[in-house]
Amino acid sequence: MQHYPLQTLDQLPELLRAFRKLRGLTQAEAAEKLGVTQQVLSSVERDPRKTSVGRLYKLLSALNVSITLSCADAPSEQGEVAANTPANQAAPGTDSADSEVQW
């Protein structure tokens, strides 16, 4: 299994097109599989920021692409932080201010 780390959203359009082409699908064929128009798929491939996470996930699933999230500085054992950190506390090594994401 090949991994393609996504560091910025600017990389996503190229990856979406590449995954579709890897499956040997035109935009029209992929759109038909998804139940959308070719224009909708074209729009998603051009600027995936304008689509919902659900629609993006559906597209990736139709292309047989899995999504894996990882944290570069996470403990080596899965669940170690979750198992050892009370729900109302920040993970070890973080400030409480860092535990809240600001949008």
C-alpha positions as CSV (number, residue, x, y, z in Angstrom):
1,M,0.0,0.0,0.0
2,Q,1.4,3.4,-1.1
3,H,1.1,6.4,1.3
4,Y,0.6,9.9,0.1
5,P,1.0,12.4,3.0
6,L,-1.2,15.4,2.7
7,Q,0.6,18.4,4.1
8,T,-1.5,21.2,2.6
9,L,-4.9,21.5,1.0
10,D,-3.2,22.8,-2.1
11,Q,-2.0,19.2,-2.8
12,L,-5.5,17.7,-2.7
13,P,-6.7,18.6,-6.2
14,E,-3.7,16.9,-7.8
15,L,-4.1,13.8,-5.6
16,L,-7.8,13.5,-6.4
17,R,-7.2,13.6,-10.1
18,A,-4.3,11.2,-9.8
19,F,-6.4,8.7,-7.8
20,R,-9.3,8.9,-10.3
21,K,-6.9,8.4,-13.3
22,L,-5.2,5.5,-11.4
23,R,-8.6,3.8,-11.4
24,G,-8.9,4.4,-15.1
25,L,-11.9,6.6,-14.8
26,T,-12.8,9.8,-16.6
27,Q,-14.5,12.6,-14.7
28,A,-17.8,11.6,-16.3
29,E,-17.4,7.9,-15.3
30,A,-16.4,8.8,-11.7
31,A,-19.3,11.3,-11.5
32,E,-21.8,8.6,-12.6
33,K,-20.5,6.2,-9.9
34,L,-21.0,9.0,-7.3
35,G,-24.4,10.0,-8.7
36,V,-23.4,13.6,-9.5
37,T,-22.7,15.5,-12.7
38,Q,-19.3,15.7,-14.3
39,Q,-19.5,19.5,-13.6
40,V,-19.8,18.8,-9.8
41,L,-16.9,16.4,-9.8
42,S,-14.8,18.8,-11.8
43,S,-15.6,21.5,-9.3
44,V,-14.6,19.2,-6.4
45,E,-11.3,18.3,-8.1
46,R,-10.5,22.0,-8.8
47,D,-11.2,23.2,-5.3
48,P,-12.0,20.5,-2.7
49,R,-12.3,23.2,0.0
50,K,-15.7,24.1,-1.5
51,T,-17.2,20.7,-0.8
52,S,-18.3,19.0,2.4
53,V,-16.1,16.5,4.2
54,G,-18.9,13.9,3.6
55,R,-18.8,14.4,-0.2
56,L,-15.0,14.3,-0.2
57,Y,-15.1,11.1,1.8
58,K,-17.6,9.5,-0.5
59,L,-15.4,10.4,-3.5
60,L,-12.3,8.9,-1.9
61,S,-14.2,5.8,-1.0
62,A,-15.5,5.4,-4.5
63,L,-11.9,5.6,-5.7
64,N,-10.9,2.9,-3.1
65,V,-8.7,5.4,-1.3
66,S,-8.5,5.1,2.5
67,I,-7.9,8.0,4.9
68,T,-5.4,7.6,7.7
69,L,-4.8,10.3,10.2
70,S,-1.6,10.3,12.2
71,C,0.0,12.6,14.7
72,A,3.8,13.0,14.2
73,D,4.5,13.5,17.9
74,A,2.0,11.0,19.2
75,P,3.1,8.2,21.6
76,S,4.2,5.0,19.9
77,E,1.4,2.9,21.3
78,Q,-2.1,3.5,20.0
79,G,-4.5,4.8,22.6
80,E,-1.7,5.5,25.1
81,V,-2.7,9.2,25.5
82,A,-6.4,8.5,25.5
83,A,-6.1,5.6,28.0
84,N,-3.8,7.6,30.4
85,T,-5.3,11.1,30.1
86,P,-8.5,12.1,31.9
87,A,-11.0,13.6,29.5
88,N,-10.8,17.1,31.0
89,Q,-7.0,17.3,30.9
90,A,-4.6,18.1,28.1
91,A,-2.3,15.4,26.9
92,P,1.1,15.2,28.5
93,G,3.5,17.7,27.1
94,T,0.9,20.2,26.0
95,D,-0.4,23.4,27.4
96,S,-4.0,23.5,28.3
97,A,-4.2,26.4,25.8
98,D,-3.0,24.0,23.1
99,S,-5.7,21.5,23.9
100,E,-8.4,23.8,22.3
101,V,-8.3,24.3,18.6
102,Q,-9.1,27.8,17.5
103,W,-10.6,28.2,14.0
